[in-house]
């Protein structure tokens, strides 16, 4: 059985879609959801799906091996970042090479990097008068949004679209494609 750990900091809609996608599978399990935000909506979504949640703080994440040990002891095959706002420590990236993926709400390399997340991305897309945006699913390295791209898909941005309109379009793409791409990445793992 392949085991997934999901890191999320916010509402957790992508984590929920991933959990639902794999819920009836006997060959894949969402084993853990980890969050750095004790008030994150992902916690309630995880409980609804009966997925254990681990809440941690900055000190535990960056200054100890507790998270690495937890992932190793849980025999995690793939780490999925689904709206996780912290830069991944080098020791975690090194322990899970090409086994940690992230979703970004834009077509990288545009609108990526530190500070480019959530509504900030959609505001920048609208301000730049882009004709399209989309999602990028990529492997994680030690820099924000710079890992090798696994998958991209786009949607049209209208001149009348607000950042909220763009966010709605992006969420539809995320929910449709992220679980399937995770499944494809898992099938390529030994």
PyMOL CGO cylinders between C-alpha atoms (Angstrom):
from pymol import cmd
from pymol.cgo import CYLINDER

trace = [
    CYLINDER, 0.00, 0.00, 0.00, 1.22, 3.50, -0.89, 0.3, 1, 1, 1, 1, 1, 1,
    CYLINDER, 1.22, 3.50, -0.89, 0.94, 6.02, 1.94, 0.3, 1, 1, 1, 1, 1, 1,
    CYLINDER, 0.94, 6.02, 1.94, 0.40, 9.77, 1.50, 0.3, 1, 1, 1, 1, 1, 1,
    CYLINDER, 0.40, 9.77, 1.50, 0.99, 12.59, 3.97, 0.3, 1, 1, 1, 1, 1, 1,
    CYLINDER, 0.99, 12.59, 3.97, -0.64, 15.93, 3.16, 0.3, 1, 1, 1, 1, 1, 1,
    CYLINDER, -0.64, 15.93, 3.16, 0.66, 19.25, 4.49, 0.3, 1, 1, 1, 1, 1, 1,
    CYLINDER, 0.66, 19.25, 4.49, -1.88, 22.10, 4.50, 0.3, 1, 1, 1, 1, 1, 1,
    CYLINDER, -1.88, 22.10, 4.50, -2.16, 25.49, 6.23, 0.3, 1, 1, 1, 1, 1, 1,
    CYLINDER, -2.16, 25.49, 6.23, -5.61, 26.69, 5.26, 0.3, 1, 1, 1, 1, 1, 1,
    CYLINDER, -5.61, 26.69, 5.26, -9.16, 25.61, 4.55, 0.3, 1, 1, 1, 1, 1, 1,
    CYLINDER, -9.16, 25.61, 4.55, -8.09, 22.25, 3.18, 0.3, 1, 1, 1, 1, 1, 1,
    CYLINDER, -8.09, 22.25, 3.18, -10.40, 21.92, 0.18, 0.3, 1, 1, 1, 1, 1, 1,
    CYLINDER, -10.40, 21.92, 0.18, -7.64, 20.25, -1.87, 0.3, 1, 1, 1, 1, 1, 1,
    CYLINDER, -7.64, 20.25, -1.87, -6.74, 17.94, 1.03, 0.3, 1, 1, 1, 1, 1, 1,
    CYLINDER, -6.74, 17.94, 1.03, -10.40, 16.96, 1.30, 0.3, 1, 1, 1, 1, 1, 1,
    CYLINDER, -10.40, 16.96, 1.30, -10.67, 16.22, -2.45, 0.3, 1, 1, 1, 1, 1, 1,
    CYLINDER, -10.67, 16.22, -2.45, -7.51, 14.10, -2.25, 0.3, 1, 1, 1, 1, 1, 1,
    CYLINDER, -7.51, 14.10, -2.25, -8.85, 12.23, 0.80, 0.3, 1, 1, 1, 1, 1, 1,
    CYLINDER, -8.85, 12.23, 0.80, -12.17, 11.59, -0.94, 0.3, 1, 1, 1, 1, 1, 1,
    CYLINDER, -12.17, 11.59, -0.94, -10.45, 10.45, -4.14, 0.3, 1, 1, 1, 1, 1, 1,
    CYLINDER, -10.45, 10.45, -4.14, -8.44, 7.77, -2.32, 0.3, 1, 1, 1, 1, 1, 1,
    CYLINDER, -8.44, 7.77, -2.32, -10.99, 6.90, 0.40, 0.3, 1, 1, 1, 1, 1, 1,
    CYLINDER, -10.99, 6.90, 0.40, -12.22, 3.67, -1.19, 0.3, 1, 1, 1, 1, 1, 1,
    CYLINDER, -12.22, 3.67, -1.19, -8.85, 2.54, -2.52, 0.3, 1, 1, 1, 1, 1, 1,
    CYLINDER, -8.85, 2.54, -2.52, -7.12, -0.47, -0.99, 0.3, 1, 1, 1, 1, 1, 1,
    CYLINDER, -7.12, -0.47, -0.99, -3.76, 0.32, -2.60, 0.3, 1, 1, 1, 1, 1, 1,
    CYLINDER, -3.76, 0.32, -2.60, -3.41, 3.96, -1.45, 0.3, 1, 1, 1, 1, 1, 1,
    CYLINDER, -3.41, 3.96, -1.45, -4.08, 5.61, 1.89, 0.3, 1, 1, 1, 1, 1, 1,
    CYLINDER, -4.08, 5.61, 1.89, -3.97, 9.22, 3.03, 0.3, 1, 1, 1, 1, 1, 1,
    CYLINDER, -3.97, 9.22, 3.03, -2.23, 8.38, 6.29, 0.3, 1, 1, 1, 1, 1, 1,
    CYLINDER, -2.23, 8.38, 6.29, -1.70, 11.81, 7.84, 0.3, 1, 1, 1, 1, 1, 1,
    CYLINDER, -1.70, 11.81, 7.84, -2.60, 15.45, 7.44, 0.3, 1, 1, 1, 1, 1, 1,
    CYLINDER, -2.60, 15.45, 7.44, -0.09, 17.85, 8.96, 0.3, 1, 1, 1, 1, 1, 1,
    CYLINDER, -0.09, 17.85, 8.96, -0.66, 21.55, 9.59, 0.3, 1, 1, 1, 1, 1, 1,
    CYLINDER, -0.66, 21.55, 9.59, 1.20, 24.45, 11.12, 0.3, 1, 1, 1, 1, 1, 1,
    CYLINDER, 1.20, 24.45, 11.12, -2.08, 26.28, 11.79, 0.3, 1, 1, 1, 1, 1, 1,
    CYLINDER, -2.08, 26.28, 11.79, -4.08, 25.10, 14.82, 0.3, 1, 1, 1, 1, 1, 1,
    CYLINDER, -4.08, 25.10, 14.82, -7.15, 26.97, 13.46, 0.3, 1, 1, 1, 1, 1, 1,
    CYLINDER, -7.15, 26.97, 13.46, -6.91, 25.66, 9.90, 0.3, 1, 1, 1, 1, 1, 1,
    CYLINDER, -6.91, 25.66, 9.90, -10.11, 24.45, 8.28, 0.3, 1, 1, 1, 1, 1, 1,
    CYLINDER, -10.11, 24.45, 8.28, -8.22, 21.37, 7.07, 0.3, 1, 1, 1, 1, 1, 1,
    CYLINDER, -8.22, 21.37, 7.07, -8.45, 19.96, 10.60, 0.3, 1, 1, 1, 1, 1, 1,
    CYLINDER, -8.45, 19.96, 10.60, -12.24, 19.63, 10.47, 0.3, 1, 1, 1, 1, 1, 1,
    CYLINDER, -12.24, 19.63, 10.47, -12.12, 18.28, 6.92, 0.3, 1, 1, 1, 1, 1, 1,
    CYLINDER, -12.12, 18.28, 6.92, -9.59, 15.63, 8.01, 0.3, 1, 1, 1, 1, 1, 1,
    CYLINDER, -9.59, 15.63, 8.01, -11.73, 14.61, 10.98, 0.3, 1, 1, 1, 1, 1, 1,
    CYLINDER, -11.73, 14.61, 10.98, -14.72, 14.20, 8.69, 0.3, 1, 1, 1, 1, 1, 1,
    CYLINDER, -14.72, 14.20, 8.69, -12.64, 11.79, 6.59, 0.3, 1, 1, 1, 1, 1, 1,
    CYLINDER, -12.64, 11.79, 6.59, -11.19, 10.06, 9.69, 0.3, 1, 1, 1, 1, 1, 1,
    CYLINDER, -11.19, 10.06, 9.69, -7.62, 11.03, 8.75, 0.3, 1, 1, 1, 1, 1, 1,
    CYLINDER, -7.62, 11.03, 8.75, -5.29, 11.67, 11.70, 0.3, 1, 1, 1, 1, 1, 1,
    CYLINDER, -5.29, 11.67, 11.70, -4.06, 15.27, 12.03, 0.3, 1, 1, 1, 1, 1, 1,
    CYLINDER, -4.06, 15.27, 12.03, -0.77, 16.47, 13.43, 0.3, 1, 1, 1, 1, 1, 1,
    CYLINDER, -0.77, 16.47, 13.43, -0.43, 20.15, 14.39, 0.3, 1, 1, 1, 1, 1, 1,
    CYLINDER, -0.43, 20.15, 14.39, 3.09, 21.47, 14.74, 0.3, 1, 1, 1, 1, 1, 1,
    CYLINDER, 3.09, 21.47, 14.74, 4.80, 24.80, 15.22, 0.3, 1, 1, 1, 1, 1, 1,
    CYLINDER, 4.80, 24.80, 15.22, 7.68, 26.55, 13.51, 0.3, 1, 1, 1, 1, 1, 1,
    CYLINDER, 7.68, 26.55, 13.51, 10.24, 25.40, 16.10, 0.3, 1, 1, 1, 1, 1, 1,
    CYLINDER, 10.24, 25.40, 16.10, 9.29, 21.73, 15.75, 0.3, 1, 1, 1, 1, 1, 1,
    CYLINDER, 9.29, 21.73, 15.75, 9.36, 22.00, 11.95, 0.3, 1, 1, 1, 1, 1, 1,
    CYLINDER, 9.36, 22.00, 11.95, 12.69, 23.79, 11.55, 0.3, 1, 1, 1, 1, 1, 1,
    CYLINDER, 12.69, 23.79, 11.55, 14.67, 22.94, 14.66, 0.3, 1, 1, 1, 1, 1, 1,
    CYLINDER, 14.67, 22.94, 14.66, 13.88, 19.28, 15.38, 0.3, 1, 1, 1, 1, 1, 1,
    CYLINDER, 13.88, 19.28, 15.38, 13.59, 15.99, 13.51, 0.3, 1, 1, 1, 1, 1, 1,
    CYLINDER, 13.59, 15.99, 13.51, 10.12, 15.24, 14.90, 0.3, 1, 1, 1, 1, 1, 1,
    CYLINDER, 10.12, 15.24, 14.90, 8.28, 15.71, 11.59, 0.3, 1, 1, 1, 1, 1, 1,
    CYLINDER, 8.28, 15.71, 11.59, 10.91, 13.78, 9.62, 0.3, 1, 1, 1, 1, 1, 1,
    CYLINDER, 10.91, 13.78, 9.62, 10.78, 10.97, 12.18, 0.3, 1, 1, 1, 1, 1, 1,
    CYLINDER, 10.78, 10.97, 12.18, 6.98, 10.90, 12.07, 0.3, 1, 1, 1, 1, 1, 1,
    CYLINDER, 6.98, 10.90, 12.07, 6.96, 10.65, 8.27, 0.3, 1, 1, 1, 1, 1, 1,
    CYLINDER, 6.96, 10.65, 8.27, 9.66, 7.97, 8.26, 0.3, 1, 1, 1, 1, 1, 1,
    CYLINDER, 9.66, 7.97, 8.26, 8.01, 5.93, 11.02, 0.3, 1, 1, 1, 1, 1, 1,
    CYLINDER, 8.01, 5.93, 11.02, 4.66, 6.21, 9.21, 0.3, 1, 1, 1, 1, 1, 1,
    CYLINDER, 4.66, 6.21, 9.21, 6.31, 4.78, 6.07, 0.3, 1, 1, 1, 1, 1, 1,
    CYLINDER, 6.31, 4.78, 6.07, 5.13, 7.69, 3.93, 0.3, 1, 1, 1, 1, 1, 1,
    CYLINDER, 5.13, 7.69, 3.93, 5.71, 7.19, 0.21, 0.3, 1, 1, 1, 1, 1, 1,
    CYLINDER, 5.71, 7.19, 0.21, 4.61, 10.61, -1.04, 0.3, 1, 1, 1, 1, 1, 1,
    CYLINDER, 4.61, 10.61, -1.04, 4.28, 14.01, 0.61, 0.3, 1, 1, 1, 1, 1, 1,
    CYLINDER, 4.28, 14.01, 0.61, 1.69, 16.34, -0.91, 0.3, 1, 1, 1, 1, 1, 1,
    CYLINDER, 1.69, 16.34, -0.91, 1.69, 20.07, -0.21, 0.3, 1, 1, 1, 1, 1, 1,
    CYLINDER, 1.69, 20.07, -0.21, -1.86, 21.36, -0.60, 0.3, 1, 1, 1, 1, 1, 1,
    CYLINDER, -1.86, 21.36, -0.60, -1.90, 25.00, 0.38, 0.3, 1, 1, 1, 1, 1, 1,
    CYLINDER, -1.90, 25.00, 0.38, 1.04, 24.72, 2.76, 0.3, 1, 1, 1, 1, 1, 1,
    CYLINDER, 1.04, 24.72, 2.76, 2.65, 28.07, 3.44, 0.3, 1, 1, 1, 1, 1, 1,
    CYLINDER, 2.65, 28.07, 3.44, 6.05, 27.22, 4.92, 0.3, 1, 1, 1, 1, 1, 1,
    CYLINDER, 6.05, 27.22, 4.92, 9.30, 26.58, 3.05, 0.3, 1, 1, 1, 1, 1, 1,
    CYLINDER, 9.30, 26.58, 3.05, 10.21, 22.91, 3.42, 0.3, 1, 1, 1, 1, 1, 1,
    CYLINDER, 10.21, 22.91, 3.42, 13.44, 22.34, 5.38, 0.3, 1, 1, 1, 1, 1, 1,
    CYLINDER, 13.44, 22.34, 5.38, 16.36, 20.90, 3.41, 0.3, 1, 1, 1, 1, 1, 1,
    CYLINDER, 16.36, 20.90, 3.41, 16.46, 17.73, 5.51, 0.3, 1, 1, 1, 1, 1, 1,
    CYLINDER, 16.46, 17.73, 5.51, 12.86, 16.89, 4.51, 0.3, 1, 1, 1, 1, 1, 1,
    CYLINDER, 12.86, 16.89, 4.51, 13.48, 17.59, 0.82, 0.3, 1, 1, 1, 1, 1, 1,
    CYLINDER, 13.48, 17.59, 0.82, 16.61, 15.41, 0.95, 0.3, 1, 1, 1, 1, 1, 1,
    CYLINDER, 16.61, 15.41, 0.95, 14.76, 12.57, 2.72, 0.3, 1, 1, 1, 1, 1, 1,
    CYLINDER, 14.76, 12.57, 2.72, 11.98, 12.52, 0.09, 0.3, 1, 1, 1, 1, 1, 1,
    CYLINDER, 11.98, 12.52, 0.09, 13.67, 13.27, -3.25, 0.3, 1, 1, 1, 1, 1, 1,
    CYLINDER, 13.67, 13.27, -3.25, 11.13, 13.37, -6.10, 0.3, 1, 1, 1, 1, 1, 1,
    CYLINDER, 11.13, 13.37, -6.10, 8.58, 12.14, -3.54, 0.3, 1, 1, 1, 1, 1, 1,
    CYLINDER, 8.58, 12.14, -3.54, 7.22, 15.51, -2.48, 0.3, 1, 1, 1, 1, 1, 1,
    CYLINDER, 7.22, 15.51, -2.48, 4.87, 17.50, -4.70, 0.3, 1, 1, 1, 1, 1, 1,
    CYLINDER, 4.87, 17.50, -4.70, 3.18, 20.88, -4.50, 0.3, 1, 1, 1, 1, 1, 1,
    CYLINDER, 3.18, 20.88, -4.50, 0.34, 22.59, -6.30, 0.3, 1, 1, 1, 1, 1, 1,
    CYLINDER, 0.34, 22.59, -6.30, 0.65, 26.25, -7.25, 0.3, 1, 1, 1, 1, 1, 1,
    CYLINDER, 0.65, 26.25, -7.25, -2.35, 28.36, -8.36, 0.3, 1, 1, 1, 1, 1, 1,
    CYLINDER, -2.35, 28.36, -8.36, -0.68, 29.83, -11.47, 0.3, 1, 1, 1, 1, 1, 1,
    CYLINDER, -0.68, 29.83, -11.47, 1.27, 28.78, -14.54, 0.3, 1, 1, 1, 1, 1, 1,
    CYLINDER, 1.27, 28.78, -14.54, 4.83, 28.71, -13.24, 0.3, 1, 1, 1, 1, 1, 1,
    CYLINDER, 4.83, 28.71, -13.24, 7.30, 30.26, -13.68, 0.3, 1, 1, 1, 1, 1, 1,
    CYLINDER, 7.30, 30.26, -13.68, 4.91, 33.21, -13.78, 0.3, 1, 1, 1, 1, 1, 1,
    CYLINDER, 4.91, 33.21, -13.78, 3.56, 34.40, -10.42, 0.3, 1, 1, 1, 1, 1, 1,
    CYLINDER, 3.56, 34.40, -10.42, 5.68, 32.09, -8.29, 0.3, 1, 1, 1, 1, 1, 1,
    CYLINDER, 5.68, 32.09, -8.29, 8.15, 32.49, -5.46, 0.3, 1, 1, 1, 1, 1, 1,
    CYLINDER, 8.15, 32.49, -5.46, 8.07, 33.77, -1.92, 0.3, 1, 1, 1, 1, 1, 1,
    CYLINDER, 8.07, 33.77, -1.92, 4.89, 35.66, -1.08, 0.3, 1, 1, 1, 1, 1, 1,
    CYLINDER, 4.89, 35.66, -1.08, 3.05, 34.41, -4.15, 0.3, 1, 1, 1, 1, 1, 1,
    CYLINDER, 3.05, 34.41, -4.15, 0.24, 32.30, -2.76, 0.3, 1, 1, 1, 1, 1, 1,
    CYLINDER, 0.24, 32.30, -2.76, -3.55, 32.33, -2.61, 0.3, 1, 1, 1, 1, 1, 1,
    CYLINDER, -3.55, 32.33, -2.61, -5.21, 35.63, -3.33, 0.3, 1, 1, 1, 1, 1, 1,
    CYLINDER, -5.21, 35.63, -3.33, -1.85, 37.37, -3.92, 0.3, 1, 1, 1, 1, 1, 1,
    CYLINDER, -1.85, 37.37, -3.92, -1.37, 35.22, -7.02, 0.3, 1, 1, 1, 1, 1, 1,
    CYLINDER, -1.37, 35.22, -7.02, -4.86, 35.91, -8.37, 0.3, 1, 1, 1, 1, 1, 1,
    CYLINDER, -4.86, 35.91, -8.37, -4.53, 39.66, -7.71, 0.3, 1, 1, 1, 1, 1, 1,
    CYLINDER, -4.53, 39.66, -7.71, -1.22, 39.69, -9.61, 0.3, 1, 1, 1, 1, 1, 1,
    CYLINDER, -1.22, 39.69, -9.61, -2.74, 37.75, -12.53, 0.3, 1, 1, 1, 1, 1, 1,
    CYLINDER, -2.74, 37.75, -12.53, -5.62, 40.25, -12.82, 0.3, 1, 1, 1, 1, 1, 1,
    CYLINDER, -5.62, 40.25, -12.82, -3.32, 43.28, -12.38, 0.3, 1, 1, 1, 1, 1, 1,
    CYLINDER, -3.32, 43.28, -12.38, -1.08, 41.96, -15.19, 0.3, 1, 1, 1, 1, 1, 1,
    CYLINDER, -1.08, 41.96, -15.19, -4.10, 41.61, -17.47, 0.3, 1, 1, 1, 1, 1, 1,
    CYLINDER, -4.10, 41.61, -17.47, -3.24, 37.98, -18.21, 0.3, 1, 1, 1, 1, 1, 1,
    CYLINDER, -3.24, 37.98, -18.21, -5.42, 36.18, -20.74, 0.3, 1, 1, 1, 1, 1, 1,
    CYLINDER, -5.42, 36.18, -20.74, -4.96, 32.83, -18.98, 0.3, 1, 1, 1, 1, 1, 1,
    CYLINDER, -4.96, 32.83, -18.98, -3.93, 31.36, -15.68, 0.3, 1, 1, 1, 1, 1, 1,
    CYLINDER, -3.93, 31.36, -15.68, -3.98, 27.84, -14.35, 0.3, 1, 1, 1, 1, 1, 1,
    CYLINDER, -3.98, 27.84, -14.35, -2.32, 25.40, -12.02, 0.3, 1, 1, 1, 1, 1, 1,
    CYLINDER, -2.32, 25.40, -12.02, 1.14, 23.92, -11.81, 0.3, 1, 1, 1, 1, 1, 1,
    CYLINDER, 1.14, 23.92, -11.81, 1.90, 20.68, -9.99, 0.3, 1, 1, 1, 1, 1, 1,
    CYLINDER, 1.90, 20.68, -9.99, 5.62, 20.29, -9.39, 0.3, 1, 1, 1, 1, 1, 1,
    CYLINDER, 5.62, 20.29, -9.39, 8.20, 18.44, -7.34, 0.3, 1, 1, 1, 1, 1, 1,
    CYLINDER, 8.20, 18.44, -7.34, 9.44, 20.30, -4.30, 0.3, 1, 1, 1, 1, 1, 1,
    CYLINDER, 9.44, 20.30, -4.30, 13.02, 21.44, -3.94, 0.3, 1, 1, 1, 1, 1, 1,
    CYLINDER, 13.02, 21.44, -3.94, 14.62, 23.85, -1.47, 0.3, 1, 1, 1, 1, 1, 1,
    CYLINDER, 14.62, 23.85, -1.47, 13.19, 26.98, -3.16, 0.3, 1, 1, 1, 1, 1, 1,
    CYLINDER, 13.19, 26.98, -3.16, 9.62, 28.21, -3.47, 0.3, 1, 1, 1, 1, 1, 1,
    CYLINDER, 9.62, 28.21, -3.47, 7.97, 27.03, -6.70, 0.3, 1, 1, 1, 1, 1, 1,
    CYLINDER, 7.97, 27.03, -6.70, 11.16, 26.04, -8.53, 0.3, 1, 1, 1, 1, 1, 1,
    CYLINDER, 11.16, 26.04, -8.53, 10.95, 22.23, -8.60, 0.3, 1, 1, 1, 1, 1, 1,
    CYLINDER, 10.95, 22.23, -8.60, 10.54, 20.26, -11.82, 0.3, 1, 1, 1, 1, 1, 1,
    CYLINDER, 10.54, 20.26, -11.82, 7.06, 20.65, -13.30, 0.3, 1, 1, 1, 1, 1, 1,
    CYLINDER, 7.06, 20.65, -13.30, 4.92, 17.51, -13.44, 0.3, 1, 1, 1, 1, 1, 1,
    CYLINDER, 4.92, 17.51, -13.44, 1.66, 18.95, -14.84, 0.3, 1, 1, 1, 1, 1, 1,
    CYLINDER, 1.66, 18.95, -14.84, 0.11, 22.23, -15.92, 0.3, 1, 1, 1, 1, 1, 1,
    CYLINDER, 0.11, 22.23, -15.92, -3.32, 23.13, -17.22, 0.3, 1, 1, 1, 1, 1, 1,
    CYLINDER, -3.32, 23.13, -17.22, -4.88, 26.49, -17.90, 0.3, 1, 1, 1, 1, 1, 1,
    CYLINDER, -4.88, 26.49, -17.90, -8.14, 28.41, -17.97, 0.3, 1, 1, 1, 1, 1, 1,
    CYLINDER, -8.14, 28.41, -17.97, -9.19, 31.58, -19.74, 0.3, 1, 1, 1, 1, 1, 1,
    CYLINDER, -9.19, 31.58, -19.74, -9.15, 34.85, -17.81, 0.3, 1, 1, 1, 1, 1, 1,
    CYLINDER, -9.15, 34.85, -17.81, -11.68, 37.41, -18.97, 0.3, 1, 1, 1, 1, 1, 1,
    CYLINDER, -11.68, 37.41, -18.97, -11.10, 41.16, -18.78, 0.3, 1, 1, 1, 1, 1, 1,
    CYLINDER, -11.10, 41.16, -18.78, -14.07, 41.35, -16.40, 0.3, 1, 1, 1, 1, 1, 1,
    CYLINDER, -14.07, 41.35, -16.40, -12.74, 38.65, -14.02, 0.3, 1, 1, 1, 1, 1, 1,
    CYLINDER, -12.74, 38.65, -14.02, -11.96, 39.73, -10.48, 0.3, 1, 1, 1, 1, 1, 1,
    CYLINDER, -11.96, 39.73, -10.48, -9.32, 37.97, -8.37, 0.3, 1, 1, 1, 1, 1, 1,
    CYLINDER, -9.32, 37.97, -8.37, -12.17, 36.03, -6.74, 0.3, 1, 1, 1, 1, 1, 1,
    CYLINDER, -12.17, 36.03, -6.74, -13.40, 34.92, -10.17, 0.3, 1, 1, 1, 1, 1, 1,
    CYLINDER, -13.40, 34.92, -10.17, -9.89, 33.73, -11.02, 0.3, 1, 1, 1, 1, 1, 1,
    CYLINDER, -9.89, 33.73, -11.02, -9.69, 31.90, -7.67, 0.3, 1, 1, 1, 1, 1, 1,
    CYLINDER, -9.69, 31.90, -7.67, -12.94, 30.08, -8.42, 0.3, 1, 1, 1, 1, 1, 1,
    CYLINDER, -12.94, 30.08, -8.42, -11.65, 28.95, -11.82, 0.3, 1, 1, 1, 1, 1, 1,
    CYLINDER, -11.65, 28.95, -11.82, -8.36, 27.80, -10.29, 0.3, 1, 1, 1, 1, 1, 1,
    CYLINDER, -8.36, 27.80, -10.29, -10.11, 25.83, -7.53, 0.3, 1, 1, 1, 1, 1, 1,
    CYLINDER, -10.11, 25.83, -7.53, -12.09, 23.93, -10.16, 0.3, 1, 1, 1, 1, 1, 1,
    CYLINDER, -12.09, 23.93, -10.16, -8.85, 22.99, -11.92, 0.3, 1, 1, 1, 1, 1, 1,
    CYLINDER, -8.85, 22.99, -11.92, -7.17, 22.00, -8.65, 0.3, 1, 1, 1, 1, 1, 1,
    CYLINDER, -7.17, 22.00, -8.65, -10.01, 19.79, -7.49, 0.3, 1, 1, 1, 1, 1, 1,
    CYLINDER, -10.01, 19.79, -7.49, -10.32, 18.11, -10.89, 0.3, 1, 1, 1, 1, 1, 1,
    CYLINDER, -10.32, 18.11, -10.89, -6.64, 17.44, -11.59, 0.3, 1, 1, 1, 1, 1, 1,
    CYLINDER, -6.64, 17.44, -11.59, -4.63, 17.28, -8.34, 0.3, 1, 1, 1, 1, 1, 1,
    CYLINDER, -4.63, 17.28, -8.34, -5.87, 13.88, -7.10, 0.3, 1, 1, 1, 1, 1, 1,
    CYLINDER, -5.87, 13.88, -7.10, -5.39, 12.32, -10.56, 0.3, 1, 1, 1, 1, 1, 1,
    CYLINDER, -5.39, 12.32, -10.56, -1.85, 13.66, -10.89, 0.3, 1, 1, 1, 1, 1, 1,
    CYLINDER, -1.85, 13.66, -10.89, -1.03, 12.37, -7.39, 0.3, 1, 1, 1, 1, 1, 1,
    CYLINDER, -1.03, 12.37, -7.39, -2.32, 8.96, -8.48, 0.3, 1, 1, 1, 1, 1, 1,
    CYLINDER, -2.32, 8.96, -8.48, -0.07, 9.07, -11.56, 0.3, 1, 1, 1, 1, 1, 1,
    CYLINDER, -0.07, 9.07, -11.56, 2.98, 10.07, -9.50, 0.3, 1, 1, 1, 1, 1, 1,
    CYLINDER, 2.98, 10.07, -9.50, 2.26, 7.25, -7.03, 0.3, 1, 1, 1, 1, 1, 1,
    CYLINDER, 2.26, 7.25, -7.03, 2.03, 4.71, -9.84, 0.3, 1, 1, 1, 1, 1, 1,
    CYLINDER, 2.03, 4.71, -9.84, 5.55, 5.69, -10.89, 0.3, 1, 1, 1, 1, 1, 1,
    CYLINDER, 5.55, 5.69, -10.89, 7.05, 5.09, -7.44, 0.3, 1, 1, 1, 1, 1, 1,
    CYLINDER, 7.05, 5.09, -7.44, 8.79, 1.85, -6.56, 0.3, 1, 1, 1, 1, 1, 1,
]
cmd.load_cgo(trace, "trace")
